[in-house]
Amino acid sequence: MSYDDDEVRWEVMTAFVRLGLAQGEKVILFPDPWLPEAEVLARLDFTGRSTATARERGQLLLSSMRALIRPDLRFTPERQIGRLRSETARAADEGFTGLRTFIDMRWVPDLDADVRVMMHRETHADALFDGRPYSEICAYDRRWFGREVLHAMDRAHPRSLLERLGSLRTVRGGDGSVRFVGEADSAARRPFTTALELALSGSTGARRLMVDLTQLHFLSVACATALIRLADRAAGHDLVEVRCDRVQARTLLRLGAATVPRLRTTEVVRPC
């Protein structure tokens, strides 16, 4: 994830922590090293004391990159990955279902680490996850990292989180397809419609467009209606294929998708 609003960081961190605790995982936080520990604890414990209880029983730990790589003073990918493997094994030995970490990447300027070395780690860490009950969020403060680094890291990670619940993200594929992520509610109707218009305009040469809705958590009637209307008007296209789940397909069908010959829905089962 990336952020330039501290509240976004807190929201994602606390949600990630609480989900891990609820699933019986061990959670280790590597917060912004310039933040006072008291502030981090106050944020975690806000609205409930479950996190305090988790700390007491060793399920939730606060740490730092300096502590993780100790006794080494200089960061190396091998040292960090090796320690995280050890912590994952320790979590299993302690009876937890897995390990998850939240790593605020401001440890990089704190340790005066080489950004290129950090980027190498981020793009060569697959073995850390293979066959292991381990997950992590790497949080990049956009006020501290350059655009090139942020763009490279966005592409390197298998998932890039939305900053807030209720957001809508549009992703254009190399084949001209368009994928929507997040929530296409009524408030998002204009950006949803604009993204579809641009995708249709850019795919007239191929005369077909694939629209992927499978990563939407919510599809409003307003956005579904806009999709059907634009497909009906897309005279330059032979096919507008919509990949969707069963609920989305039913919504489109009830709103008249079957009356648009060039519009075809393909149901996709979401992975568990």
Beta strands, then each sheet from edge to edge (+ up, - down):
strand 1: 2-3
strand 2: 26-30
strand 3: 60-62
strand 4: 99-104
strand 5: 134-141
strand 6: 168-172
strand 7: 178-184
strand 8: 208-219
strand 9: 239-244
strand 10: 263-267
sheet 1: 1+ 5+ 4+ 2+ 3+
sheet 2: 6+ 7- 8- 9- 10-
end
